[in-house]
Structure formats: structure tokens, C-alpha cells
Amino acid sequence: MRQSQQILDRLRGFIGRSADFRGGRFRVIEVLEHPARLVLQSIKPGQNIIADSYGHPWGRGRSYLELPVFDDNGRVSPELGEICVAEPAESD
């Protein structure tokens, strides 16, 4: 298995967990393969204006970030080094 696939598989294990990134609280919601992206959703609702299908302001909602997993040289992107993923909650 290629190293890039191993990294993507490991990132998938973080789906559903909360994470800190550049001062914000997010939840890891998806790992995309082509191009390789880690998708984060803000935990606090109502921070961003959401547009309707015509591009007009519709209301407030959560923000989403797509972070590159790899840089242009195929190495792990610097943005991933800025993410702090919380430990999973212990279940009884």
C-alpha cells in the first residue's frame, strides 16, 4: 500500500472527532481522495452567511474548510501540522 493511501486511511479514523485549527473548533467530517482533502465543519453554528441557489444571502450556518492533505511535492501539507485532533471520548 502506498504511503499516501496509508495517510488518507489514517485520517479517515478521525472522522467525527473534534479538532482545533487556527483558533477555531471544528469537526472532521470527510476525507476526499482526488484531490486529497480533509474537510472540517465549524462546531459553532451561525458564524457564516449562507447563500441560496441564486447567490443571495439566505441565513446563517456552519462554515466548512477543505484542507490539502499533500503539498505540491507530495509531502504532508503544512496545514495538517496545525490541526490538533481531540482524543475520542471514553465509552462506558
N, C-alpha and C positions, 0 to 999 in steps of 0.2 A: 504494500500500500504506500502510495506516495506521501511524503511528509505534509504537503498542502492538504490532502484529504484527511489526514490524521488531525490536523489543526481544526478543520471545519467540523469534524466529528466531535472533537473535544468541546468546541464552542456550543454545539447543539445541546450538550449536557447542562448548559447554563440557561436554557430557555425556561422562562417562568420565574427566574430569580431576579431580585432587585440588584441594582448596580449604581454606583456613583460615577459621574462623568462630568468633568469641568464644572463642579459646583452644583450640579443638578442630580435629582433622584430619578432613576429610570427603571424599567423592567425590560429584560431581554425577551423579545417576542419572536424572533426569527433569525435564521442563518440562511442567506442566499448563496448559491454556488456560482452563478455566472452573471455578472461578475461577483466575486466573493465579497459579501457584505454582512455585517452584523447589524440587525435592526433593533433599535431601542425605542421604547414608548415612555413618555413622561408619566410619572406617577400622579402628579397633581393635575386634575382636570381644570379646564377653563383658563389656561395660560395663553393660548393662541387663538387667533381668529380663524375660523374655518369658512372656506368659500363653498358656495353652492355650485351646481354644474355649469353655471354661466359665469363663474368667477366673482360673483357678488358676495359680500360678507353675509354669512348665514347665522353664525353663532360662535360660541367659544368651545374649544375642545382640547384634547391632548395633542402634544407635539410628538413627532417621530423623527428619529435620526437614523440615517444609513451610514455606517462607518466602514471604510475599506478594511478588509482583513489583511491584504497584502499591499506593499508599495509597488512602484514601477519596476523594481528589481526582483520582485518575487519574495522579498523578505516580509516578515510580520510588520504591519504598519505601525508607526509611532502612536497613532490614536488608540490602538488596543492596549498599549502600555499605560495609558491614562485611565483605564477603566478599573474600578475596584468592585468586584462582584461579591455580594454578601454570601455568607455560608448558608446552606439550606437549613430551614427550621427543623429542629428535632421533633420527631413524632413520637407520641407515647405508645 
